[in-house]
Amino acid sequence: MSEPDQLRLLAVHAHPDDESSKGAATMAKYVAEGVRVMVATCTGGERGSVLNPAMDRPEVWERMTELRMEEMARAREILGVEQEFLGFVDSGLPEGDPLPPLPEGCFALVPIEEAAAPLVALIRRFKPQVVTTYDERGGYPHPDHIKTHEISVHAFEAAGDPDRYPDLGDPWQPSKLYYHMSFTLPRTKALHEAVLAMGAESPYAEMLENWDPAKDISHRVTTRVQCAEYFPVRDAALIAHATQIDPTGRWFSIPMDVQADTWPTEDYELARSLVDSPLPEDDLFAGVRASEPAA
């Protein structure tokens, strides 16, 4: 397939490691099929915590910024994707009641027009037909995840408009915008029950106990990408983020064959589309492939 006709996917994420926990198997699948995949990482994860007890050492904390960039490079290589940092500073996850103010100059406080500019430039340069990001709640209420949603929607609409950001390259309009639907109720229940059937303790028990039906958006899933073959690649990329991921943690206790048999897809909501693709879908490029000229 020639360069103008090649399929291209842009995945927009808040921090290093987010690309490996949301949609990683999907990306690896498309890379294996010859699709160009780019990850846009909004921040460097500078204010992240060390979540792997084996890495909780003073010298690790001192090099957090550099380490997270090194981890991202390893994960990028494992997934086979291209990747760029958009250059914003991690906002951190505020805790307390009332919540403290966000740090001055952090990503979440950058005005939307300014925050979206690097993403508009990347879209116009990379020319993706498909963009993936988080839903309006950020997947979970981290200020950087919510901001990532906001700039992704903004850039999706602005990148194709020649009157907006005129100095950031020739206009390019992506065809489809998707939101990750990682922890839906049907998927969580299915994996929970599969683990219990093994006679093991489920890592999903607490999540299900605290599930708020009023906030459930499982019904919004439109697209399920079969990618179980690439679950091991996903896990290897996750483990590459050594400061963030404990390889002995409970999320890695579920055998790969159980995961593949129970829920072999990664799931999405089609949020915007400029092409015709009947729902439900099993391909992020549905409608795009059909509209492409023959190579």
C-alpha positions in Angstrom: 0.0 0.0 0.0 1.4 3.4 -1.0 2.0 6.1 1.7 -1.1 8.2 0.8 -3.3 5.1 1.0 -1.7 3.5 4.1 -3.9 3.0 7.1 -2.8 5.1 10.1 -4.0 5.1 13.7 -3.3 7.8 16.3 -3.8 6.9 20.0 -3.9 9.9 22.3 -2.9 9.2 25.9 -2.2 11.2 29.1 0.9 9.6 30.5 3.5 7.0 29.7 2.0 3.5 30.6 -1.5 4.6 29.6 -0.9 3.3 26.0 0.0 -0.1 27.4 -3.1 -0.4 29.6 -5.7 0.8 27.1 -5.8 -0.5 23.6 -2.3 -1.9 23.5 -3.3 -5.3 22.0 -5.4 -3.5 19.4 -2.4 -1.4 18.4 -0.1 -4.4 18.3 -2.6 -6.2 16.0 -2.8 -3.3 13.6 1.0 -2.9 13.5 1.3 -6.6 12.6 -1.2 -6.0 9.8 0.9 -3.2 8.3 -0.9 -0.2 9.8 1.2 2.8 11.0 0.4 3.4 14.6 1.4 6.6 16.5 1.0 7.2 20.2 0.7 10.8 21.3 1.7 11.1 25.0 0.5 14.4 26.4 2.7 14.5 29.5 5.9 13.0 30.8 4.3 11.5 33.9 6.6 13.6 36.1 4.2 13.6 39.0 3.4 10.0 39.0 4.0 7.7 42.0 6.2 4.7 42.1 3.5 1.9 42.1 5.9 -1.1 41.9 7.2 -1.9 45.5 10.4 -3.3 44.0 11.2 0.1 42.5 10.3 2.2 45.5 13.8 3.5 46.2 15.3 7.0 46.5 17.3 6.8 43.4 14.2 5.9 41.4 12.2 8.8 42.7 15.2 11.1 41.9 15.1 10.0 38.3 11.4 9.7 37.8 11.2 12.0 34.7 14.0 10.2 32.9 12.9 6.8 33.9 9.4 7.2 32.6 10.8 8.3 29.3 13.1 5.3 29.2 10.2 3.0 30.1 8.1 4.6 27.3 10.9 3.9 24.8 10.9 0.2 25.8 7.1 -0.1 25.6 7.1 1.7 22.3 9.6 -0.9 20.9 7.6 -3.8 22.3 4.3 -2.6 20.7 6.0 -1.6 17.4 4.5 1.8 17.4 5.7 5.3 16.8 5.4 7.7 19.6 5.8 11.4 20.4 5.5 13.5 23.6 3.3 16.6 23.3 5.4 18.3 25.9 3.0 19.1 28.8 3.7 18.7 32.5 1.8 16.0 34.5 -0.9 17.5 36.7 -0.7 14.8 39.4 -3.7 13.2 40.9 -5.1 15.5 43.6 -6.2 13.9 46.9 -8.0 15.1 49.9 -11.2 16.8 50.9 -11.4 19.4 49.7 -9.1 18.7 46.8 -6.0 20.9 46.7 -5.5 23.2 43.7 -3.7 21.8 40.7 0.0 22.8 40.3 0.6 26.0 38.3 1.5 25.3 34.7 0.3 21.7 34.6 -1.4 20.2 31.6 -4.9 20.3 33.1 -4.7 24.1 33.5 -3.5 24.9 30.0 -6.2 26.6 28.0 -7.8 24.3 25.5 -6.8 26.2 22.3 -3.1 26.1 23.5 -3.3 22.5 24.8 -4.7 21.2 21.6 -2.2 22.9 19.3 0.6 20.2 19.4 -2.0 17.5 18.7 -3.5 19.4 15.8 0.1 19.7 14.4 0.7 16.0 14.9 -2.6 15.0 13.2 -1.8 17.2 10.2 1.7 15.7 9.9 0.8 12.0 10.6 -2.6 12.1 8.8 -4.4 9.4 10.7 -7.8 8.1 9.5 -8.6 6.9 13.0 -8.0 8.5 16.4 -8.5 6.9 19.8 -8.8 8.6 23.2 -10.7 8.6 26.5 -14.4 9.3 27.0 -15.6 12.6 28.6 -14.9 11.2 32.1 -11.3 10.4 31.2 -11.9 6.7 31.7 -11.4 7.6 35.3 -11.4 11.1 36.9 -7.7 12.1 36.6 -7.4 15.7 35.5 -4.9 14.8 32.8 -7.2 12.1 31.3 -10.1 14.5 31.2 -7.9 17.1 29.5 -6.7 14.4 27.0 -10.3 13.8 26.1 -11.0 17.5 25.6 -8.0 18.2 23.4 -8.6 15.0 21.4 -12.2 16.1 20.5 -11.0 19.6 19.9 -8.2 18.6 17.6 -10.3 16.0 15.7 -12.6 18.9 14.8 -10.0 21.6 14.2 -7.3 19.7 12.3 -9.4 19.6 9.1 -10.4 23.2 9.2 -8.1 25.5 7.2 -9.2 28.5 9.2 -8.1 27.1 12.5 -4.4 26.8 13.5 -3.3 28.0 10.0 0.4 27.9 10.9 0.4 24.3 11.9 0.4 22.6 8.5 -2.0 21.6 5.8 -5.5 20.6 7.0 -6.2 16.9 7.6 -9.5 15.5 8.7 -9.5 12.1 10.5 -12.5 9.9 9.6 -13.3 8.3 12.9 -12.8 9.1 16.6 -13.1 6.3 19.3 -13.3 6.2 23.1 -11.7 3.3 25.0 -14.3 1.2 26.9 -11.8 -0.7 29.0 -13.8 -1.6 32.2 -17.3 -2.3 31.1 -19.7 -4.2 33.4 -20.1 -7.2 31.1 -16.4 -7.6 30.6 -15.6 -7.1 34.3 -18.3 -9.6 35.4 -17.2 -12.2 32.8 -13.5 -12.1 33.9 -14.5 -12.1 37.6 -16.7 -15.2 37.2 -13.9 -16.9 35.1 -11.4 -16.4 37.9 -13.8 -17.6 40.6 -14.5 -20.7 38.4 -10.7 -21.4 38.6 -11.0 -21.4 42.4 -8.9 -18.3 42.6 -9.4 -14.9 44.2 -10.7 -12.3 41.8 -9.0 -9.0 41.3 -12.3 -7.6 40.2 -14.3 -8.3 43.4 -13.9 -4.9 45.0 -14.5 -3.1 41.7 -17.8 -4.9 41.2 -18.9 -4.3 44.8 -18.4 -0.6 44.3 -19.9 -0.4 40.8 -22.3 2.4 40.5 -25.0 1.4 38.0 -25.9 5.1 37.4 -22.5 5.7 36.0 -22.2 2.6 33.9 -21.7 3.2 30.2 -21.3 -0.4 29.0 -24.2 0.2 26.6 -22.1 2.7 24.6 -19.8 0.0 23.2 -20.0 0.0 19.4 -16.9 -1.8 18.4 -15.1 -4.9 19.6 -11.6 -5.6 18.1 -10.5 -9.3 18.3 -7.0 -9.1 19.6 -6.4 -11.9 22.2 -3.4 -13.1 20.2 -1.7 -9.9 21.2 -2.5 -9.9 24.9 1.0 -11.2 25.7 2.4 -8.2 23.8 0.2 -5.9 25.8 1.4 -7.3 29.1 5.1 -7.1 28.1 4.6 -3.4 27.2 2.9 -2.8 30.6 5.7 -4.5 32.5 8.2 -2.3 30.7 6.8 0.6 32.7 8.6 -0.8 35.8 7.9 2.2 38.0 4.2 1.9 37.5 3.5 -1.8 37.1 4.2 -4.6 39.6 4.7 -7.7 37.5 3.7 -9.9 40.4 0.5 -7.9 40.9 -3.0 -9.4 40.9 -3.8 -8.2 37.4 -1.2 -10.6 36.0 -2.6 -13.6 38.0 -5.3 -14.5 35.4 -3.9 -17.1 32.9 -3.7 -15.8 29.4 -5.8 -18.6 28.0 -8.6 -17.7 30.5 -8.5 -14.1 29.4 -8.5 -15.0 25.7 -11.4 -17.4 26.1 -13.5 -15.2 28.3 -13.1 -11.8 26.6 -10.9 -11.8 23.5 -11.6 -8.2 22.4 -10.7 -4.7 23.3 -13.8 -2.5 23.2 -14.5 1.0 22.0 -17.3 3.6 21.4 -17.4 5.2 18.0 -17.8 8.8 19.0 -17.5 10.6 15.7 -17.5 9.2 12.1 -17.4 10.8 8.7 -17.7 7.4 6.9 -20.4 4.8 6.7 -19.8 1.7 8.9 -22.7 -0.4 10.1 -22.7 -1.0 13.9 -21.6 -3.1 15.7 -18.1 -3.1 14.3 -15.1 -5.4 14.7 -12.6 -3.1 13.0 -11.6 0.5 13.8 -11.0 1.0 10.1 -14.5 -0.2 9.1 -15.7 2.2 6.4 -12.3 3.6 5.9 -11.0 0.5 4.1 -14.0 0.5 1.9 -13.6 4.1 0.9 -9.9 3.9 0.1 -8.8 3.8 -3.6 -7.1 0.6 -4.7 -3.4 0.8 -4.0 
